[in-house]
Amino acid sequence: MATIDDFQKLDIRVGRILSCDLFPEARKPAYKLIIDFAGEIGTKQSSAQITENYRPEDVVGRLVLCVVNFPPRQIGPYVSEVLTLGVPDEQGNVVLVHPGRDVPVGGRLY
């Protein structure tokens, strides 16, 4: 069982996707995202396997939730700095997790 202390170690923040580009070098279909978290976190990049449910133009400007305190992860030639959170749909494809309304970027999930 995880404890509340375990949960509080995760730094999950709201970010706004600034850009979304194809990531043809990835083993599985993915996009390269640039996400703004404002404040001390600033702008970070993330690789996201969301190609089945989203087109690049559909995600730019969208709010998402991301873990911002995991170490960077090398994915092929790209370094993913944050983990963009999602849940599976009926086919197992990623659906992005986002706040239900417009909120300021950088806000922490609690």
C-alpha positions in Angstrom: 0.0 0.0 0.0 1.1 3.5 -0.8 0.9 6.2 1.9 0.0 9.8 1.7 3.7 10.6 2.2 4.4 8.5 -1.0 1.8 10.5 -2.9 3.1 13.8 -1.6 6.5 13.0 -3.1 5.0 13.3 -6.6 5.0 16.8 -8.0 2.0 16.8 -10.4 1.4 20.1 -12.1 -1.0 21.7 -14.6 0.7 22.7 -17.8 -0.4 24.1 -21.2 0.8 22.5 -24.4 2.6 25.1 -26.5 3.6 22.8 -29.4 3.1 19.3 -30.6 5.3 17.8 -33.3 5.5 14.3 -34.8 8.2 12.1 -33.3 9.0 9.7 -36.2 12.1 8.3 -34.5 10.1 6.8 -31.6 9.5 3.1 -31.6 5.8 3.5 -30.9 3.9 6.4 -32.5 4.3 9.5 -30.4 4.4 13.3 -30.4 7.0 15.6 -29.0 5.3 18.2 -26.7 6.5 21.5 -25.3 4.6 22.3 -22.2 4.5 25.5 -20.2 4.3 25.3 -16.4 5.2 28.9 -15.6 7.1 30.0 -12.5 10.2 28.1 -11.4 9.4 25.1 -13.5 9.1 27.0 -16.8 8.8 25.2 -20.1 9.6 21.4 -20.4 9.4 18.8 -23.1 7.7 15.5 -23.1 7.1 12.5 -25.4 3.5 11.3 -25.4 2.0 8.3 -27.1 -1.3 10.0 -27.9 -1.4 9.7 -31.7 -4.5 7.4 -31.7 -6.8 9.9 -30.0 -5.3 13.3 -30.9 -4.0 15.3 -33.9 -1.2 17.8 -33.2 -3.5 20.8 -33.8 -6.0 19.4 -31.3 -3.6 19.4 -28.3 -1.9 22.8 -28.7 -3.4 25.1 -26.1 -4.8 22.2 -24.0 -4.2 21.9 -20.3 -2.7 18.6 -19.1 -1.4 17.1 -15.8 2.3 16.0 -15.7 4.7 14.6 -13.1 7.5 17.2 -13.1 9.9 15.7 -10.6 10.9 12.4 -12.3 14.4 12.4 -13.7 14.6 13.1 -17.5 14.2 10.0 -19.7 16.0 9.5 -23.0 13.6 8.3 -25.6 15.6 7.7 -28.8 17.2 11.0 -29.7 14.7 13.0 -27.5 14.9 13.7 -23.8 11.5 13.7 -22.1 11.6 16.0 -19.0 8.1 15.4 -17.6 5.6 12.5 -17.6 2.4 13.6 -19.3 -0.4 11.7 -17.6 -3.1 9.8 -19.3 -5.6 6.9 -18.9 -6.5 4.2 -21.4 -9.7 4.3 -23.4 -11.7 1.2 -24.4 -9.0 0.2 -27.0 -6.1 0.9 -24.6 -5.1 4.2 -26.3 -4.1 7.1 -24.1 -6.6 9.8 -23.2 -4.9 12.9 -21.6 -5.7 13.7 -18.0 -6.7 17.4 -17.6 -8.5 19.7 -15.2 -12.2 20.0 -15.8 -12.0 23.8 -16.3 -9.5 26.5 -17.1 -7.0 26.9 -14.3 -3.6 28.7 -14.0 -0.7 26.8 -15.3 1.8 25.6 -12.7 -0.9 24.7 -10.1 0.0 21.5 -8.1 -2.4 18.6 -7.8 -3.3 17.8 -4.2 
